[in-house]
Amino acid sequence: MSGRLCSACCCSSNSRGVLQFRPDAGVVRYNPPAVPARLGHATGAMRSRTVSADSVSFLDHTKQPAELELAGQCRSALARRLERQPYNALPELIIDPLQPLPLADAAGGVVHFVYFIMASRPYGWETINRNVIALQRPGALEDAGANDTNVFLVHVDAKLGEARKHELRDVLIRPRPDVYMIRQPRPVLWAGWSMILALFDAMASVLRRGLHFEYFINLSDADLTLRTDVELRAFFARFYGRSVMSIVQKKKDPRRYKMHEGFRSYCWTECANGSGFFVTGGEKHPTGMQPNSFDVIGKNKCCWSRTAPILYSNATLDCPNKELPGARG
């Protein structure tokens, strides 16, 4: 199975754990690293871990009890997290059948680029339609059976609701044999784990489907291509056989690295249905410490950048932040 990833985010594949896609069996498996002894467990001597989601509190950025519905979503996420052992396993992925794909099937399941486009805005069709036109090989739709066409997989954020999702689908370029709408999308939170999980869903679905491709490229409805398909093919041809990722060196953006180091000193969990985050103290903080917005983001604000609301909890969790890429240097 051929194929490489072109992405602005990456997965580490060293001692921090290996994510394996097995296209032959359609299985996604996570091989966890050994849990460092210094982390301990709920029964360890180092720190007393939270064992029940019902025993913790959630405060908003004003240090007041959080709104009940959002607190419930965060409590639900905490309960699911407590059910999973540290570093244990990825959540179950949603495998889409990717049927039909007329353009790909006419070429025996061989395509050039697979574009995965995440849509979260009702007006996302404006950029998606432009990108589909610009990024498809000229003449591809009339050249059935060619093995160098592109396919576009569109994931519409489940948080938009059914009415908005149908509106968006109605104005997207359809029907086109190169565009496919993901059937069971997830609720997605910007900068949250759900963004990566939706990406993994799509990657696993492509592999289960048996598509042969050169590059898997992820985009959003906030992206607007400045290059054509011809130009992109010429660029990637220079790096044949390599994955391409966007990485900014620390010395070129020390402020951002320092900010991220501060974030990593706390433990972040995405609340259910992409509704927000809750933050707890990290390994360096006392057991039961309940941070606040000034501690974490340095401001008395409900959110960070384009994220949903952030709540603050007194839960104590195993949090492997120091195992993340870049956390040690």
C-alpha positions as CSV (number, residue, x, y, z in Angstrom):
1,M,0.0,0.0,0.0
2,S,1.5,3.3,-1.1
3,G,0.8,6.7,0.3
4,R,2.4,9.4,2.3
5,L,1.1,12.1,4.6
6,C,1.3,15.8,4.0
7,S,0.1,17.6,7.1
8,A,0.7,20.4,9.5
9,C,0.6,17.9,12.4
10,C,2.5,14.8,13.0
11,C,2.5,11.6,15.0
12,S,5.6,10.5,16.8
13,S,6.7,6.9,16.1
14,N,9.5,6.3,18.6
15,S,9.5,5.3,22.3
16,R,6.4,7.5,22.8
17,G,4.3,4.9,21.0
18,V,3.6,3.7,17.5
19,L,0.4,4.1,15.6
20,Q,0.1,1.3,13.0
21,F,-2.4,1.1,10.2
22,R,-2.9,-2.4,8.9
23,P,-4.7,-2.1,5.5
24,D,-4.9,-5.8,5.0
25,A,-7.1,-6.3,8.0
26,G,-8.6,-2.8,8.2
27,V,-7.3,-2.5,11.8
28,V,-5.8,0.5,13.6
29,R,-3.6,-0.4,16.5
30,Y,-1.7,1.7,19.0
31,N,1.4,0.1,20.5
32,P,1.8,2.0,23.8
33,P,5.2,2.8,25.3
34,A,6.2,1.5,28.7
35,V,4.6,3.7,31.4
36,P,7.4,5.4,33.3
37,A,7.4,4.3,36.9
38,R,7.6,7.9,38.1
39,L,4.0,8.5,36.8
40,G,2.4,6.1,39.2
41,H,-1.3,5.0,39.0
42,A,-4.4,5.5,40.9
43,T,-3.1,3.2,43.6
44,G,0.5,4.4,43.5
45,A,2.3,6.1,46.3
46,M,3.4,9.2,44.4
47,R,0.0,11.0,43.8
48,S,-3.6,10.0,44.6
49,R,-5.4,9.8,41.3
50,T,-9.0,10.8,40.8
51,V,-11.1,7.6,40.5
52,S,-14.6,9.0,40.0
53,A,-15.9,11.8,37.7
54,D,-18.6,12.5,40.2
55,S,-16.1,13.7,42.9
56,V,-14.7,16.6,41.0
57,S,-15.8,20.2,40.4
58,F,-15.6,22.4,37.2
59,L,-15.2,26.1,37.4
60,D,-15.3,28.7,34.5
61,H,-12.9,31.5,33.8
62,T,-14.6,33.6,36.5
63,K,-13.9,30.9,39.1
64,Q,-17.6,30.2,39.4
65,P,-19.3,26.8,39.0
66,A,-19.6,26.1,35.3
67,E,-22.9,26.0,33.4
68,L,-24.5,22.7,34.0
69,E,-24.7,21.4,30.4
70,L,-21.0,22.2,29.6
71,A,-19.9,20.8,33.0
72,G,-21.9,17.6,32.2
73,Q,-20.1,17.2,28.9
74,C,-16.7,17.6,30.6
75,R,-17.7,15.2,33.3
76,S,-18.7,12.7,30.7
77,A,-15.3,13.0,29.0
78,L,-13.6,12.6,32.4
79,A,-15.5,9.4,33.1
80,R,-14.4,8.0,29.7
81,R,-10.9,9.0,30.4
82,L,-10.8,7.3,33.8
83,E,-12.0,4.1,32.2
84,R,-8.9,4.0,30.0
85,Q,-5.5,3.1,31.3
86,P,-2.7,5.7,30.7
87,Y,-1.2,5.2,27.2
88,N,-3.6,2.4,26.6
89,A,-5.5,2.5,23.3
90,L,-7.0,4.9,20.8
91,P,-10.8,5.3,20.8
92,E,-12.6,3.2,18.2
93,L,-12.3,4.7,14.8
94,I,-15.2,5.2,12.5
95,I,-14.6,3.4,9.2
96,D,-16.4,4.9,6.3
97,P,-17.1,2.6,3.3
98,L,-16.1,5.4,0.9
99,Q,-18.7,4.1,-1.6
100,P,-19.1,5.2,-4.3
101,L,-15.9,6.7,-5.6
102,P,-16.5,6.5,-9.4
103,L,-13.4,8.3,-10.5
104,A,-11.1,6.2,-8.4
105,D,-12.9,2.9,-9.1
106,A,-12.7,3.5,-12.9
107,A,-8.9,3.5,-12.4
108,G,-8.8,0.3,-10.3
109,G,-8.7,2.3,-7.0
110,V,-5.6,4.3,-8.0
111,V,-5.5,8.0,-7.4
112,H,-2.8,10.6,-7.1
113,F,-3.8,12.9,-4.2
114,V,-6.4,12.2,-1.5
115,Y,-7.6,15.5,0.0
116,F,-9.3,15.4,3.3
117,I,-11.3,18.6,3.9
118,M,-12.8,19.5,7.3
119,A,-15.8,21.8,7.1
120,S,-17.0,23.6,10.3
121,R,-18.6,26.7,8.9
122,P,-22.0,27.1,7.2
123,Y,-20.3,29.2,4.5
124,G,-17.4,26.7,4.1
125,W,-18.7,25.8,0.6
126,E,-17.2,29.0,-0.7
127,T,-13.6,27.9,-0.1
128,I,-14.2,24.1,-0.6
129,N,-15.8,24.6,-4.1
130,R,-12.8,26.8,-5.1
131,N,-10.3,24.4,-3.8
132,V,-11.9,21.4,-5.5
133,I,-11.8,23.2,-8.9
134,A,-8.2,24.4,-8.4
135,L,-6.8,21.2,-7.0
136,Q,-8.2,18.6,-9.5
137,R,-6.1,17.7,-12.5
138,P,-7.4,19.5,-15.6
139,G,-9.6,17.2,-17.7
140,A,-9.8,14.5,-15.0
141,L,-13.6,14.3,-14.9
142,E,-13.7,13.6,-18.6
143,D,-10.7,11.1,-18.4
144,A,-12.4,8.1,-16.8
145,G,-9.9,5.3,-16.1
146,A,-6.9,7.6,-15.6
147,N,-4.9,6.6,-12.5
148,D,-3.6,10.1,-11.7
149,T,-6.7,11.9,-10.7
150,N,-7.5,13.3,-7.2
151,V,-10.3,12.5,-4.8
152,F,-11.8,14.9,-2.2
153,L,-13.2,13.6,1.1
154,V,-15.3,16.2,2.9
155,H,-16.0,15.9,6.7
156,V,-18.8,18.2,7.9
157,D,-18.5,19.0,11.6
158,A,-21.4,17.2,13.4
159,K,-21.8,20.2,15.6
160,L,-23.3,22.2,12.7
161,G,-26.5,20.2,13.2
162,E,-28.5,18.4,10.5
163,A,-30.2,21.4,9.0
164,R,-26.9,23.3,8.5
165,K,-25.2,20.2,7.3
166,H,-27.8,19.7,4.6
167,E,-27.5,23.3,3.6
168,L,-23.8,23.0,3.2
169,R,-24.1,19.8,1.2
170,D,-26.7,21.4,-1.1
171,V,-24.3,24.1,-2.2
172,L,-21.1,22.0,-2.5
173,I,-20.1,20.9,-5.9
174,R,-22.3,17.9,-6.4
175,P,-22.7,15.5,-8.0
176,R,-19.0,15.1,-8.9
177,P,-17.3,11.7,-9.2
178,D,-14.3,13.1,-7.3
179,V,-16.1,14.5,-4.2
180,Y,-17.3,12.3,-1.3
181,M,-19.1,13.4,1.9
182,I,-18.1,11.4,5.0
183,R,-21.3,9.6,6.2
184,Q,-20.7,9.7,9.9
185,P,-18.8,12.8,10.9
186,R,-17.7,13.6,14.4
187,P,-18.2,16.8,16.4
188,V,-14.9,18.6,16.1
189,L,-13.2,21.1,18.4
190,W,-10.5,23.4,16.9
191,A,-7.1,22.5,18.4
192,G,-8.7,19.4,20.1
193,W,-8.0,15.7,19.8
194,S,-11.2,15.4,17.8
195,M,-9.5,17.1,14.9
196,I,-6.8,14.3,14.8
197,L,-9.4,11.6,15.4
198,A,-11.4,12.7,12.4
199,L,-8.2,12.6,10.4
200,F,-7.4,9.1,11.6
201,D,-10.9,8.0,10.7
202,A,-10.4,9.1,7.1
203,M,-6.9,7.6,6.9
204,A,-8.1,4.3,8.2
205,S,-11.1,4.4,5.8
206,V,-8.8,5.0,2.8
207,L,-6.6,2.1,3.8
208,R,-9.6,-0.2,4.5
209,R,-11.0,0.8,1.1
210,G,-7.7,-0.3,-0.5
211,L,-7.0,3.0,-2.4
212,H,-3.5,3.4,-3.8
213,F,-2.4,7.1,-3.6
214,E,0.7,9.2,-3.5
215,Y,-0.2,11.8,-0.8
216,F,-2.9,12.2,1.8
217,I,-3.4,16.0,2.3
218,N,-5.5,17.5,5.1
219,L,-7.2,20.9,4.6
220,S,-10.0,22.8,6.3
221,D,-12.7,25.2,5.0
222,A,-10.4,28.0,6.2
223,D,-7.7,27.1,3.7
224,L,-7.6,28.6,0.3
225,T,-5.2,27.2,-2.3
226,L,-2.8,29.6,-3.9
227,R,-1.4,26.9,-6.2
228,T,-2.9,24.7,-8.9
229,D,-2.7,20.9,-9.2
230,V,0.1,21.2,-11.8
231,E,2.2,23.3,-9.4
232,L,1.6,21.0,-6.5
233,R,2.5,17.9,-8.4
234,A,5.7,19.5,-9.5
235,F,6.6,20.4,-5.9
236,F,5.9,16.9,-4.5
237,A,7.7,15.2,-7.3
238,R,10.9,16.8,-5.9
239,F,10.3,14.8,-2.6
240,Y,9.1,11.5,-3.9
241,G,8.8,8.9,-1.2
242,R,8.9,11.4,1.6
243,S,6.3,12.7,4.0
244,V,6.0,16.5,4.2
245,M,5.2,18.2,7.4
246,S,5.2,21.8,8.6
247,I,7.5,22.3,11.6
248,V,8.6,25.6,12.9
249,Q,12.0,25.6,14.7
250,K,12.1,26.8,18.3
251,K,14.7,29.5,17.5
252,K,12.4,31.0,14.9
253,D,9.4,31.2,17.1
254,P,10.6,31.1,20.8
255,R,7.5,32.9,22.1
256,R,5.1,30.2,20.7
257,Y,7.4,27.5,22.1
258,K,7.4,29.1,25.5
259,M,3.6,29.4,25.5
260,H,3.2,25.8,24.5
261,E,5.6,24.7,27.3
262,G,3.3,26.6,29.7
263,F,0.3,24.8,28.3
264,R,2.0,21.4,28.7
265,S,2.5,21.9,32.4
266,Y,-1.2,21.3,32.7
267,C,-3.4,18.4,31.7
268,W,-6.0,19.1,28.9
269,T,-9.0,17.0,28.2
270,E,-11.5,17.6,25.4
271,C,-15.1,17.6,26.7
272,A,-17.7,15.4,25.0
273,N,-19.2,16.4,21.6
274,G,-16.4,19.0,21.0
275,S,-18.0,21.3,23.5
276,G,-14.8,22.6,25.1
277,F,-11.8,21.7,27.2
278,F,-11.2,21.1,30.9
279,V,-7.8,21.7,32.4
280,T,-6.3,20.1,35.5
281,G,-3.0,20.4,37.3
282,G,0.0,18.5,35.8
283,E,2.7,16.4,37.3
284,K,4.4,19.4,38.9
285,H,1.3,20.6,40.7
286,P,-0.1,19.5,44.1
287,T,-2.8,16.8,44.1
288,G,-6.3,18.3,43.7
289,M,-4.9,21.6,42.5
290,Q,-7.6,23.5,40.6
291,P,-6.0,25.9,38.1
292,N,-7.7,29.0,36.7
293,S,-7.6,31.0,33.5
294,F,-4.7,33.3,34.7
295,D,-2.7,30.2,35.6
296,V,-3.2,28.5,32.3
297,I,-3.6,31.1,29.5
298,G,-2.5,34.3,31.4
299,K,-5.8,36.0,30.8
300,N,-9.3,36.2,32.3
301,K,-11.0,34.9,29.2
302,C,-13.4,32.0,28.6
303,C,-11.5,30.6,25.6
304,W,-8.1,30.5,23.9
305,S,-7.9,31.8,20.3
306,R,-10.7,30.0,18.3
307,T,-11.3,27.2,20.9
308,A,-14.6,26.6,22.7
309,P,-14.8,27.4,26.5
310,I,-12.2,26.1,28.9
311,L,-13.2,24.9,32.3
312,Y,-10.9,24.2,35.3
313,S,-11.1,21.0,37.4
314,N,-9.6,19.7,40.6
315,A,-9.3,16.2,39.1
316,T,-5.8,14.6,39.4
317,L,-4.9,12.6,36.2
318,D,-2.1,10.7,34.7
319,C,-1.0,13.1,32.0
320,P,1.8,12.2,29.5
321,N,2.5,15.7,28.3
322,K,6.3,15.3,28.9
323,E,6.3,12.4,26.4
324,L,5.0,14.7,23.6
325,P,7.4,15.7,20.8
326,G,9.3,18.8,21.8
327,A,8.4,18.5,25.4
328,R,12.0,17.8,26.5
329,G,13.9,20.3,24.6
